[in-house]
Amino acid sequence: MRTPITPLCAALWLALLAAPAHAETADRDKPINLEADTVTLDDIKKVSVYQGNVILTQGTLTLRADRMQLTQNAAGLDKVSATGRPVAFRQKVDGRDEFIEGFAARIEFDNTTSELDLIGDARLRRGEDELRGARISYNSDSGFYKVVGQNGAGSPGGRVRAVIRPKPRGEQPAAQP
């Protein structure tokens, strides 16, 4: 039996994942730099595969994987698919001095739809707050998150786990009279 999401739980998640959690917007205009042990390029299909200690950087974004496949379209980067043990990313939060970090067995990014999927033992961390599930999906245009739980074996069908730490009293808004 699943526990329904209460209004309090929903409010807590909205507070955790509110607009300040958006990734650094200036990163989109920065060049993408890639390093790997090997690379294969298919110029006709516009597909490149990087393997072995792959590191992608773009502005404040760093993505590390064992293998990464990038596809391009006429506008430039189209999709990124990364696998690893785990794949890890870190990016500065827009307008704040903090970072958001993610870990998963696979990370998929669609630049056309602005969809980011963390798949397989997915974790998302901002400060001391953390979200865990089998799959975490995020749309950077809408700011919408969806988390699918996992059972004890790490496969979908279980529960979502969240840790939301209280903020220090100085960071909480003053009570209204």
N, C-alpha and C positions, 0 to 999 in steps of 0.2 A: 504494500500500500504506500502510495506517495503522499507526502505532506503538502498541502496546498501552499502557495506563496501568499503570505499575509501582507496587508498594506504596509506594515512596519518594515518587513523584509524588503519589499519593493522600494520603499523610501530610502532604506539604507543603501541599496544598490544604486539608486539614482544619485545619492550623495557621493558614493565611491567613484562612480563612472561618469560624473558630470562633465560639462564642457571643459574645465581646466585640464582634463586628462588627455586632450587631443595631442597628437604628436607635433613636433616642431614643424610648422608650416613652411618655413624657409628651406627645409631640407629638400623639398620637391624641385627646387630650382638649382640644386647643387649637382655636380657630376657624380656618376656612380663609378666607384673604383672597385676592382675585383682582383683577388689573389688566390691562387690554387696551385697544387702540384702539377696538374695537367688540365688541358682544355681542348675540346673538340668543337669546331665551328662548322655549321651547315649554312653557307651563305644564301643558298636558294630558299630553304625553308625558314631562314632567319631564327635558327635555334642554336644556342651555345650551351655546352655541358661542362661544368667545372667540377673537378674531383680532387679530393685530398686536401684537408685543412683549408677549406674555402672560407674566405673572409670578404664580405661585401660591405663597403662603407659608402654612405651618402650623407654629408653634413654630420649631424649628431647621431645618425643611425648606424649601428654595427650589427651585422647578421653573420653568424658563424655556423658552418654546416660541414658534413662529410661530402655531400654532393649537392650541386645546385644547377638547375636547368632554367635558362632564361629564354623567352621568346619575344620577338619584336614584331611590331606592325608598322604601318606607314608613319604613325605619330611617335614611334620610339619604343620604349619598354612596354610590353603588353602583360606578360605573366612571369612570375617567379615561383618555382617549386623547389623546396630545399628539404633534404633529409639528413638525419644525423642521430647521434646518441648523446645528448639530444641536440636539436637545432636550438640556437639561442639568439635572441635579439635584445638590443638595448637602444633606447631613443629618449632624447630629452623631451619633457612635457612642454608644450607651447606656453611661453610667458611665465614659466616657473623654474625655480632652481631644483628640479627633481627629475628622475628618470622613470620610465616604464620599462619593465623587462618581461620577456616571454620565453617559455621553453616548451618544446614538444618534440615528438618523434618526426613530425613533418609540418612544415609551414608552407601554405599556399597564399600567394598574393596576386590579385587581379587588378591591374592598374586602371583598366577601363571602368570597372564597377566600384573601385576602391574597397574591395572585400579582402579581408585578411582572415585566414583560417589557421588555427593551431590545432593539430590533429594528433591524438595519441598521447595520453598522460600530459595533457595541456595545463600549463600554469601561467598565470599573468600576475605580476607583482608591481605595485606602485607604492613606494615607501615601505611601510610595514604591513600594508593591506595586501591580501593575496586571494586569488580565485583559482580553483582547480576543477578540472572535469576531463571527460574524454575528448571533448571538442569545444573550443571557444571560437566563435565567429564575431567579427567586428567590421562594421561599415564606417569608414572614416568620414564619408559625406553626411550620413544621417546621425552618427554618434550612437548607433544601436548595437548592443551586445546580445549574443545568445550563447548560453552555456548548456551543454548536454552532459549529464552525469556519467559516472563510470562505476562499475561494480568492483569488488576487491581484486579481480583479475586484470583490471585496467581496460576492460571493454565497455562499450556503451550500455546503458540500462540501469545504472546505479544512481548515486547521488552526487550533487554538486557540493563542493566544500568552499567555504569562504571564511576569511579572517579579516575582520574590520576592527582596527585598533582605535581606541578613543583618542581624540586630538587633545593636545595640551590645552588647558583652560584659556590661555592667552590667544589661541587661534579660533575659539568659538565666538560667534557673534553675541553681542550684548543682548540681554532680554529687553523686549520692547515694553514700555510702560502701558 
